[in-house]
Amino acid sequence: MRVPPSEPERERAAELLQKACGDGILTLEQFSVRVGEVWAAETTEDLVRVTADLGRAPVVGSATTVDKVVTVFSENKRRGRWRLREPRLKLFTLFGSTELDLREVLTDQDVIEVAGTCTFGELKIIVPEGVEVDLTGTVVFSSRNMHLAAVPRLPGTPEIRVHVTTWFSNVEVVSRPYALPPA
């Protein structure tokens, strides 16, 4: 007889995944996918499978720590594996283009804040599907668009709050599925 996992068992598994994300073992995208599997697990064996490889050491040297992104008369793209130790990422874009891809960010935060200004520029933020995003801030002679996939929020994933003051700029937040690297 198959017995579904209890709520405390699911919560413990989700906490293990969150710690693994903060320790650099899982990216935010990997965490999002796995925490979805935790809440969809039909047996305790499913929970064990989702968390089985978390005992391995984090990948060393593959994640730089970022607390602010400044772009002036330039293009700045933050992609791939990077670490966010604090819950707030400061942003400043002036006559430039900034792209933040949060799908492989490493964090153990419940809320990630991206806050700052974008003047005469472009800001694009890419998030994993199933993550809640709140986009706020003053918009003056600018456009602000949010295109998130129509999928349910994955329990246990962090909320992403974007508060950007824009002047003569374009701000876009999109969700995209994680693309596996070629083998």
C-alpha positions as CSV (number, residue, x, y, z in Angstrom):
1,M,0.0,0.0,0.0
2,R,1.4,3.4,-1.0
3,V,1.2,6.0,1.8
4,P,1.6,9.6,0.7
5,P,4.3,11.6,2.6
6,S,3.0,13.7,5.6
7,E,3.0,17.5,5.5
8,P,6.0,17.7,8.0
9,E,8.0,15.3,5.7
10,R,7.3,17.5,2.7
11,E,8.3,20.6,4.7
12,R,11.6,19.0,5.8
13,A,12.4,18.1,2.2
14,A,11.6,21.6,1.0
15,E,13.9,23.0,3.8
16,L,16.7,20.7,2.7
17,L,16.3,22.0,-0.9
18,Q,16.3,25.6,0.3
19,K,19.5,25.1,2.3
20,A,21.1,23.4,-0.7
21,C,20.2,26.4,-2.9
22,G,21.8,28.7,-0.3
23,D,24.9,26.5,-0.1
24,G,25.5,26.6,-3.9
25,I,24.5,23.0,-4.5
26,L,21.3,23.9,-6.4
27,T,20.4,26.9,-8.5
28,L,17.1,28.8,-8.0
29,E,15.8,27.1,-11.1
30,Q,16.8,23.6,-9.9
31,F,15.4,24.4,-6.5
32,S,12.1,25.5,-8.1
33,V,11.8,22.3,-10.1
34,R,12.6,20.1,-7.1
35,V,10.4,21.8,-4.6
36,G,7.5,21.3,-7.1
37,E,8.4,17.6,-7.1
38,V,8.3,17.6,-3.3
39,W,4.8,18.9,-3.2
40,A,3.7,16.5,-6.0
41,A,5.4,13.5,-4.4
42,E,3.0,10.5,-4.0
43,T,5.3,8.4,-1.7
44,T,8.2,9.0,0.7
45,E,10.4,7.3,-1.8
46,D,9.7,10.2,-4.2
47,L,10.9,12.6,-1.5
48,V,14.1,10.6,-1.0
49,R,14.7,10.6,-4.7
50,V,14.3,14.4,-4.9
51,T,16.8,15.0,-2.1
52,A,19.2,12.1,-2.5
53,D,22.1,13.9,-4.1
54,L,22.1,16.9,-1.7
55,G,25.0,15.6,0.4
56,R,27.5,16.5,-2.3
57,A,29.8,19.5,-1.9
58,P,28.9,22.7,-3.7
59,V,30.6,23.5,-6.9
60,V,33.6,25.6,-6.0
61,G,34.6,28.7,-7.9
62,S,31.5,28.8,-10.1
63,A,29.5,31.4,-8.4
64,T,30.5,35.1,-7.8
65,T,28.7,37.0,-5.1
66,V,26.7,40.0,-6.3
67,D,25.1,42.7,-4.2
68,K,24.8,45.5,-6.8
69,V,24.7,45.8,-10.6
70,V,25.7,49.2,-12.1
71,T,25.5,49.9,-15.8
72,V,26.4,53.3,-17.2
73,F,26.6,53.8,-21.0
74,S,27.1,50.1,-21.3
75,E,25.5,46.7,-21.6
76,N,25.6,44.4,-18.5
77,K,24.4,40.8,-18.4
78,R,24.3,38.7,-15.3
79,R,23.7,35.1,-16.4
80,G,24.6,31.7,-15.3
81,R,25.5,30.7,-11.8
82,W,25.9,33.5,-9.3
83,R,25.3,34.0,-5.6
84,L,23.0,36.4,-3.9
85,R,23.9,36.5,-0.2
86,E,21.7,39.4,0.8
87,P,18.0,39.6,0.2
88,R,18.4,42.9,-1.7
89,L,20.1,43.4,-5.1
90,K,20.8,47.1,-5.8
91,L,20.5,48.2,-9.4
92,F,21.5,51.3,-11.3
93,T,21.2,51.7,-15.0
94,L,21.9,55.0,-16.9
95,F,22.0,55.1,-20.7
96,G,22.5,51.3,-20.8
97,S,21.1,47.9,-21.0
98,T,21.0,45.5,-18.0
99,E,19.8,41.9,-18.1
100,L,19.5,39.8,-14.9
101,D,18.8,36.1,-15.3
102,L,17.7,34.8,-11.9
103,R,17.2,31.2,-13.0
104,E,20.6,30.0,-11.8
105,V,21.0,32.4,-8.9
106,L,22.1,30.8,-5.6
107,T,20.2,32.0,-2.5
108,D,18.5,30.7,0.6
109,Q,16.3,33.8,1.0
110,D,12.5,33.7,1.1
111,V,12.2,37.0,-0.6
112,I,14.6,38.5,-3.2
113,E,14.4,42.2,-3.7
114,V,15.7,44.0,-6.8
115,A,15.6,47.7,-6.2
116,G,17.0,50.8,-7.9
117,T,16.7,53.1,-10.9
118,C,16.8,52.8,-14.7
119,T,17.2,56.1,-16.6
120,F,17.3,56.2,-20.4
121,G,17.9,52.5,-20.4
122,E,16.6,49.0,-20.6
123,L,16.2,46.4,-17.8
124,K,15.2,42.8,-18.4
125,I,14.8,40.3,-15.5
126,I,14.4,36.6,-16.3
127,V,12.9,34.4,-13.6
128,P,12.1,30.7,-13.4
129,E,8.5,29.6,-14.1
130,G,6.4,29.1,-11.0
131,V,8.0,31.9,-9.0
132,E,5.9,34.8,-7.7
133,V,7.0,38.2,-8.9
134,D,5.8,41.7,-7.7
135,L,6.8,44.6,-10.0
136,T,6.4,48.1,-8.6
137,G,8.0,51.5,-8.8
138,T,7.5,54.9,-10.4
139,V,7.2,55.0,-14.2
140,V,7.9,58.3,-16.0
141,F,7.9,58.3,-19.8
142,S,8.7,54.6,-19.7
143,S,7.2,51.2,-20.3
144,R,6.9,48.3,-17.8
145,N,5.9,44.8,-18.8
146,M,5.6,41.5,-17.0
147,H,5.2,38.3,-19.0
148,L,5.0,35.3,-16.6
149,A,4.0,31.8,-17.7
150,A,0.5,30.8,-16.6
151,V,1.6,28.1,-14.2
152,P,0.8,27.7,-10.5
153,R,3.3,29.1,-8.0
154,L,5.6,26.4,-6.7
155,P,5.3,26.2,-2.9
156,G,8.5,27.1,-1.1
157,T,10.0,29.2,-3.8
158,P,11.1,32.7,-3.0
159,E,9.0,35.7,-3.9
160,I,10.8,38.1,-6.2
161,R,10.0,41.8,-5.6
162,V,11.2,44.3,-8.2
163,H,11.0,48.0,-7.2
164,V,12.5,50.1,-9.9
165,T,12.1,53.8,-10.6
166,T,12.2,54.3,-14.4
167,W,12.7,57.5,-16.4
168,F,12.6,57.2,-20.2
169,S,13.2,53.5,-20.0
170,N,11.9,50.0,-20.7
171,V,11.5,47.4,-17.9
172,E,10.5,43.8,-18.6
173,V,10.1,40.8,-16.4
174,V,9.7,37.4,-18.1
175,S,9.6,33.8,-16.9
176,R,11.3,31.1,-18.9
177,P,11.8,27.4,-18.3
178,Y,15.3,26.3,-17.5
179,A,17.2,25.3,-20.6
180,L,19.5,22.3,-19.9
181,P,23.0,22.8,-21.3
182,P,24.0,20.7,-24.3
183,A,25.6,17.4,-23.4
